[in-house]
Structures are given as structure tokens and as C-alpha cells.
Amino acid sequence: MKSQQFIDLENKLGAHNYHPLDVVVEKAEGVWVYDVDGKKYMDCLSAYSAVNQGHRHPKIFNAMVEQAQKVTLTSRAFRNDQLPRLYEKLNKMTGYDKFLPMNTGAEAVETAIKTARKWAYLNKNLPENSAEIIVATDNFHGRTTTIVSFSTDPDAYENYGPFTPGFIIAKYGDIADFKAKINNNTAAIMIEPIQGEAGIVAPPKGFLQDVAKLCKDNNILFICDEIQSGLGRSGKLFAHYYEDVRPDVVIVGKALGGGFYPVSGILADSAILDVFQPGTHGSTFGGNPLAAAIAVASLEVIEEENLAQKSFEQGNYFVEKLKALNIPYFKEVRGAGLWIGLELNTKARPFTEALKEEGVLAKETHVHTIRFAPPLVITKEEIDWAIEKINKVFTTIKPVE
């Protein structure tokens, strides 16, 4: 079938909860994808940073196939020989004592919420059902009913109530507001070190250090959601490394599965994760041997190919090239590694559609911002190719107000 036939079929039979660009991807490799009609595109979204290692990385692919030929799922009712390897790898890479594996990013966030609440009840002796978690404006942590309960984006929360209580919202980047929101029932502060869905927005310098100190001074947990910003995307292994802080809990996902499989979880020390006892939390698929084998290979690729440093260098290069274009529609270019937000003074959608026609796949977020986040294996020559296409689009397409 041709592209339009697939698009028509999806529009007819699928829920319309996404507004995708009309490209029907059939195969992919590295930074490139190909549609069913044979056209080649550069992927500048990386499945929302789940494909940091590039599409179909051979090492991760081989790890998946090798493990799939042995055993894929046992459930945690039994042990398997791959999960301890993942625990050891993450411990050596991050320094955290333990890892609690889940599947999707939202599940990992839910796990962090449960961890913080249980820790507070057991260690701070909070009254039953009183624990509160402070979150930030413009946050994005997932789509479950609990998580959308503390979103400030109407698209995420409208018509999904009643909402889960226990969350207090403070202004992102405003340490005074965070401090003012702390009370006797506060269990944790949970933030993105750099906000992704908001348009690659970094807080003021020193904010993460101030949050870490605030948490320590008030005996509350500091939770960093690194699902999208982590594992090399922001130019460091984790975005919180930019301020040399050590959160109590780090949430990981997306690139942990290398684009092959959903793998997520939370990192923390024993004093925190030991609040869980058998039967108090779990997941049928979380920590399965196939996921663990894939995750170990995904982490090895990040290390062996020095992808965090490559992201830092290539991201700076990409940002410099974008700024040098001097396009009047560009309001601001923001970046951390190969995680770039191009904010426009006009609507972004017409430009992402035009970029698609030129072979560059990027996606708008919050109406006026285009996110560029190619796989971290991208080369300078490939960035130059993308910049040429971006320049062509922005010098020929008229804006839509």
C-alpha cells in the first residue's frame, strides 16, 4: 500500500489522540528512516529521545535476538540471569545502590511517587494519607490519571477528573516559591532538571543545587525525572550533572531500552528503596530477562561510543548553526546537548510539515516551538545537511498567525 492508504486506514480505525506528521515509516537505520514509498528522512525526534543510540543499533539488536532465543519473560515470581547484570551495570554507571525496574516512563514516575509517600510515612511518621509532593509548573511526567492530576497543561488534564490529591504546584525555576510550598506534610520535590515537553526549558543556574539543599534541610526527597533528559540526551549522562547534584531518586526510561523495548525504573540508595517489601509493589513485565538484556546493551553503547560527550559537542554545533541562520521567525534557540528547542514567533506546525517535505522529521510542541533531538550518533556532516534544509524551509515558507 502507498502512504495515503495507510494514513486513511489509521484515521478510520485508530483513536485520534495524536496529530502525527503524515509520513508512514517502514524501516530505519542510524539517524535515517524510510517511508513506504521509499523516501528517506532524517529523524530529528528520536522517538522522544528513546532512540538515543540510533535506530536498530546492531549491538542492541544482537542482544535482543540472542536473549529472545533463550527466554523472554519469567515474571518476578522467579529470578532470571539477566536482571542482576542490569543492576550491576546501573550501579557502576550511576553510583546508586539499587534499581527498581518497570516498563514505561509513566510507570516509573508512579513508582517514584509511591516510593516518596511510603518513605515519608515510614521515616517522617506523617499522618496516614497526608503526604504531599511538590511539582513544577509546565511539567510533563506522563499520562496516567495520577500524573495528569498535577499537570498545568489543559490538554493533559481536562475532562479526566476527579484528580488525585497530594500534589502542590510551584513555579519552575523559582526557588522562593518552592520553599514557600513546603509544609509538615511534604514528602518530596519532583522536577525535570530540564523540561522537555515544555520546549527544552532549563531553570536558572543554581536552581537544582538550591532544590537539593532545600530537600536536605527539610528532610524531604529530591526526585529528578530524567526519562527524556537522561542517558546522554542533554550532553551529560544525566542533566542534573550540570549542577553537580545527587538527587535521592532518579527516574529513567526511554533510551534505556535503546528503541527496541520499553524499559524504565527508578534509581535510589538502599535507605530509600528498602521501604518496599515483597508484595507491596511490582510489575509482570518489569525486570523481565529480555528487557534487562536489551537495557545492558543499550547502556554499553552509550558508554562505549561516548554518546553523552558526542551529544554535548554536536548539540553545541547544531545550536550555533541554527543561530547563525538569523531567521526573523526565530524567537529563541535553546539547547542542552542534542536536545534543542527552537521557539518561533509564529505557529510551528506549518514549518514542521514543510521540513517533512524536505526530508527532516521534527515535531512541534506547545504550538510555537520545534524540538530537534536527533539520535546521538549523528555526524557534523548530517547536521549540516539538516541545517541546509531548515534554512530553505524558513526562507521560503510564509508564517501562519
C-alpha positions in Angstrom: 0.0 0.0 0.0 1.0 3.6 -0.5 1.4 6.2 2.3 -2.1 7.7 1.8 -3.8 4.3 2.1 -2.1 3.7 5.4 -3.0 7.2 6.6 -6.6 6.7 5.6 -6.8 3.4 7.4 -5.3 4.8 10.6 -7.6 7.8 10.6 -10.6 5.5 10.1 -9.8 2.8 12.7 -7.5 4.4 15.3 -8.2 6.9 18.1 -7.2 10.4 17.2 -5.2 11.1 20.3 -2.1 12.1 18.2 -1.6 14.6 15.4 1.3 12.9 13.6 3.1 14.2 10.6 1.9 12.4 7.5 4.9 10.1 7.0 4.5 6.4 7.2 7.8 4.9 8.3 8.6 1.4 7.1 12.3 1.0 8.1 15.1 2.8 9.8 18.8 2.8 10.5 21.0 5.2 12.4 19.6 8.7 12.1 17.6 7.9 8.9 14.1 6.5 8.4 12.4 5.5 5.2 8.7 5.6 4.3 6.6 3.0 2.5 7.1 4.9 -0.8 10.9 4.7 -0.5 11.6 8.4 0.6 14.4 9.0 3.0 14.2 11.3 6.0 16.4 12.4 8.9 14.8 11.6 12.2 15.2 14.7 14.4 12.9 13.4 17.2 14.4 10.0 18.1 11.0 8.7 19.3 11.0 11.4 22.0 14.6 10.5 22.9 14.0 6.8 23.2 16.4 6.1 20.3 19.5 8.0 21.5 21.7 5.1 20.2 20.3 5.4 16.7 17.7 3.2 15.0 18.3 -0.5 15.1 21.8 -0.3 16.7 23.5 -3.7 15.8 24.8 -4.4 19.3 21.4 -3.9 20.9 19.7 -5.8 18.2 22.0 -8.7 18.6 21.5 -8.7 22.4 17.7 -8.8 21.8 17.9 -11.6 19.4 20.3 -13.7 21.5 18.1 -13.3 24.6 14.8 -13.9 22.7 16.2 -17.3 21.6 16.6 -18.3 25.3 13.8 -16.8 27.4 11.8 -13.6 27.2 9.5 -13.5 30.3 9.5 -15.2 33.6 7.7 -12.7 35.8 9.3 -11.7 39.1 7.8 -14.8 40.7 11.1 -16.4 39.7 14.6 -15.0 39.2 16.4 -14.7 35.9 20.1 -14.4 34.9 19.8 -11.0 33.1 18.3 -8.7 35.7 21.3 -8.9 38.1 23.5 -7.8 35.2 21.4 -4.7 34.7 21.5 -3.9 38.4 25.3 -4.2 38.4 25.6 -2.1 35.2 23.5 0.7 36.6 25.2 0.6 40.0 28.6 1.0 38.3 27.5 3.7 35.9 25.5 5.9 38.4 26.7 5.0 41.9 23.2 4.4 43.2 22.8 1.3 45.4 19.7 -0.1 43.8 17.3 0.0 40.8 13.6 -0.8 40.7 12.7 -1.9 37.2 9.4 -1.1 35.4 8.4 -0.7 31.8 7.1 2.7 30.7 8.2 6.1 31.8 4.8 6.8 33.4 5.1 3.6 35.4 8.5 4.7 36.7 7.0 8.1 37.7 4.2 6.3 39.5 6.8 4.2 41.3 8.7 7.3 42.4 5.5 8.8 43.8 4.8 5.6 45.7 8.4 5.5 46.9 8.3 9.0 48.2 5.0 8.6 50.0 5.9 5.3 51.6 9.3 6.7 52.6 7.7 9.7 54.3 5.2 7.6 56.2 7.9 5.2 57.5 10.6 7.8 58.1 8.8 11.0 58.9 5.8 9.5 60.6 3.4 11.6 58.6 -0.3 11.1 59.4 -2.0 8.5 57.1 -2.9 9.8 53.6 -1.3 13.2 54.3 1.9 13.1 52.2 2.3 15.8 49.6 4.7 16.1 46.7 5.7 19.5 45.2 6.0 19.6 41.4 6.6 22.3 38.9 4.5 24.4 36.5 4.7 23.2 32.9 5.8 19.8 34.0 5.4 16.6 31.9 5.8 13.3 33.7 3.3 11.1 31.9 -0.3 10.4 31.1 -1.8 8.3 33.9 -4.7 9.7 35.9 -2.5 10.4 38.9 0.2 12.2 36.8 -2.2 14.4 34.9 -3.7 15.4 38.2 -0.7 17.7 38.7 -0.3 18.8 35.1 -0.7 22.5 34.3 -1.5 21.7 30.6 -5.2 21.7 29.9 -4.7 19.2 27.0 -3.3 16.7 29.6 -5.9 17.1 32.4 -9.2 18.5 31.0 -12.1 16.0 31.4 -10.1 13.4 33.3 -11.1 14.3 36.8 -11.7 13.7 39.7 -8.0 14.2 40.3 -5.6 12.5 42.7 -4.8 14.7 45.7 -1.4 15.2 47.4 0.4 17.4 44.9 1.4 21.0 45.2 2.5 23.1 42.2 5.3 25.6 42.4 6.7 27.8 39.7 9.5 26.1 37.8 12.8 27.8 38.4 11.5 29.9 41.3 13.2 28.6 44.4 11.4 31.0 46.7 8.1 29.6 45.5 9.2 26.0 46.1 10.4 27.0 49.6 7.1 28.6 50.4 5.2 25.5 49.4 7.0 23.2 51.9 5.0 22.2 54.9 4.9 19.5 57.6 3.3 17.0 55.1 5.8 17.5 52.3 7.4 14.2 51.3 9.3 15.2 48.2 10.0 17.6 45.4 9.8 16.1 41.9 11.1 18.0 38.9 12.6 17.7 35.4 16.1 19.1 35.5 15.3 20.4 32.0 11.7 20.5 30.9 11.3 18.6 27.6 7.7 18.9 26.5 7.6 22.5 27.7 10.1 23.2 24.9 13.6 22.3 26.2 13.4 24.8 29.1 16.3 24.9 31.6 15.9 26.5 35.0 18.1 29.4 36.2 21.7 28.4 37.0 21.9 27.1 40.6 18.3 26.1 40.8 19.0 22.4 41.1 21.6 23.0 43.8 19.1 25.1 45.7 16.4 22.4 45.4 18.8 19.8 46.6 19.7 22.0 49.6 16.0 22.7 50.3 15.3 19.0 50.3 18.2 18.2 52.6 17.4 21.0 55.1 13.7 19.9 55.3 14.3 16.1 55.3 12.3 15.5 52.1 13.3 13.6 48.9 14.7 15.2 45.8 13.3 13.3 42.8 14.7 14.0 39.3 12.7 12.9 36.3 15.5 12.1 33.7 13.3 9.9 31.4 13.8 12.2 28.5 16.8 14.3 29.5 18.9 11.4 30.8 21.2 8.8 29.2 23.2 11.3 27.1 20.4 13.3 25.6 21.3 16.6 27.4 25.0 16.3 26.8 25.7 14.6 30.1 24.8 11.1 31.3 22.1 12.9 33.3 21.1 16.6 33.1 21.5 17.1 36.8 25.2 16.5 36.4 25.4 20.1 35.1 24.9 21.3 38.6 26.8 18.5 40.4 23.8 17.5 42.5 22.8 14.0 43.5 19.0 13.5 43.7 17.7 11.0 46.1 15.7 9.3 43.3 16.4 9.4 39.6 13.7 8.3 37.2 15.0 6.7 33.9 13.3 5.2 30.8 13.1 5.8 27.1 16.7 5.3 25.9 17.3 2.6 28.5 15.5 0.3 26.0 17.6 1.6 23.0 14.4 1.9 20.9 13.8 -1.8 21.0 11.7 -2.3 24.1 10.1 -0.3 26.9 12.4 -0.3 29.9 12.2 2.1 32.8 12.6 2.4 36.6 14.0 4.4 39.5 17.5 4.6 40.9 18.0 5.3 44.6 20.0 4.1 47.6 19.1 1.3 49.9 17.8 3.6 52.6 15.0 4.7 50.2 14.3 1.6 48.1 14.3 -0.7 51.1 10.8 0.7 52.1 9.4 -1.9 49.7 8.8 -5.4 51.0 7.6 -8.4 49.0 4.1 -7.9 47.7 4.0 -4.1 48.2 4.8 -3.1 44.6 5.5 -4.9 41.3 5.1 -5.4 37.6 4.5 -8.5 35.5 6.9 -7.4 32.8 9.2 -5.1 34.8 12.7 -6.6 35.1 12.0 -9.4 32.6 15.1 -11.0 31.1 14.6 -9.7 27.5 14.2 -6.1 28.8 17.3 -6.5 31.1 19.5 -7.9 28.3 18.4 -5.0 26.0 19.0 -2.4 28.7 22.5 -3.6 29.5 23.4 -3.5 25.8 21.8 0.0 25.5 23.9 1.3 28.4 27.1 -0.3 27.0 26.6 1.5 23.7 26.2 4.8 25.5 29.5 4.2 27.3 31.5 2.6 24.5 30.5 5.2 21.9 30.9 8.1 24.3 27.4 9.3 23.3 27.0 11.8 26.1 30.1 13.7 25.0 29.1 13.4 21.4 25.7 14.9 22.3 27.4 17.8 24.1 29.7 18.6 21.1 27.2 18.0 18.3 24.5 19.8 20.2 26.6 22.9 20.6 27.4 22.7 16.9 23.7 22.4 15.9 22.7 25.3 18.1 25.5 27.5 16.7 24.4 26.7 13.2 20.8 27.5 13.9 21.6 30.8 15.5 23.8 31.7 12.5 20.9 31.4 10.2 19.5 34.7 11.6 15.9 33.9 10.6 13.4 36.6 11.6 10.9 33.9 12.8 13.3 32.6 15.3 12.4 33.9 18.8 14.9 31.8 20.8 17.2 28.8 20.3 17.6 26.8 23.5 19.7 23.7 23.8 21.3 21.1 26.1 23.3 18.6 24.1 21.3 17.3 21.1 18.1 18.5 22.8 17.2 21.7 21.1 14.1 23.9 21.4 13.6 26.3 18.5 10.9 28.8 19.7 9.2 30.8 16.9 7.2 34.0 16.9 4.7 32.2 14.8 3.0 28.8 14.7 5.4 25.9 14.3 3.2 23.3 12.6 3.4 24.7 9.1 7.2 24.6 9.4 7.4 21.0 10.7 5.1 19.9 7.8 7.4 21.8 5.3 10.5 20.3 6.9 9.0 16.8 6.4 8.7 17.5 2.7 12.4 18.4 2.7 13.3 15.2 4.4 13.6 16.4 8.0 11.3 14.9 10.7 10.9 17.2 13.7 7.8 17.9 15.8 6.2 21.0 17.3 5.5 21.3 21.0 3.3 23.9 22.7 2.2 25.5 19.4 5.3 27.7 18.8 8.3 25.5 19.5 10.1 22.9 17.3 12.1 20.3 19.0 15.2 18.9 17.3 16.5 15.8 19.0 18.3 13.5 16.5 19.9 10.3 17.6 23.2 11.0 19.4 25.2 9.2 16.7 24.6 12.0 14.2 27.6 13.5 12.5 28.5 17.1 11.7 28.0 16.4 8.0 24.5 15.2 8.7 23.8 18.3 10.9 25.0 20.5 8.0 22.6 18.7 5.7 19.7 19.3 8.2 20.7 23.0 8.6 20.6 23.5 4.8 17.0 22.1 4.7 15.9 24.1 7.8 17.3 27.3 6.2 15.5 26.5 2.9 12.1 26.0 4.7 12.4 29.1 6.8 13.3 31.3 3.9 10.6 30.1 1.6 7.5 29.3 3.8 5.3 32.1 5.0 4.2 32.0 8.7 0.7 31.3 9.8 -0.5 33.5 12.7 
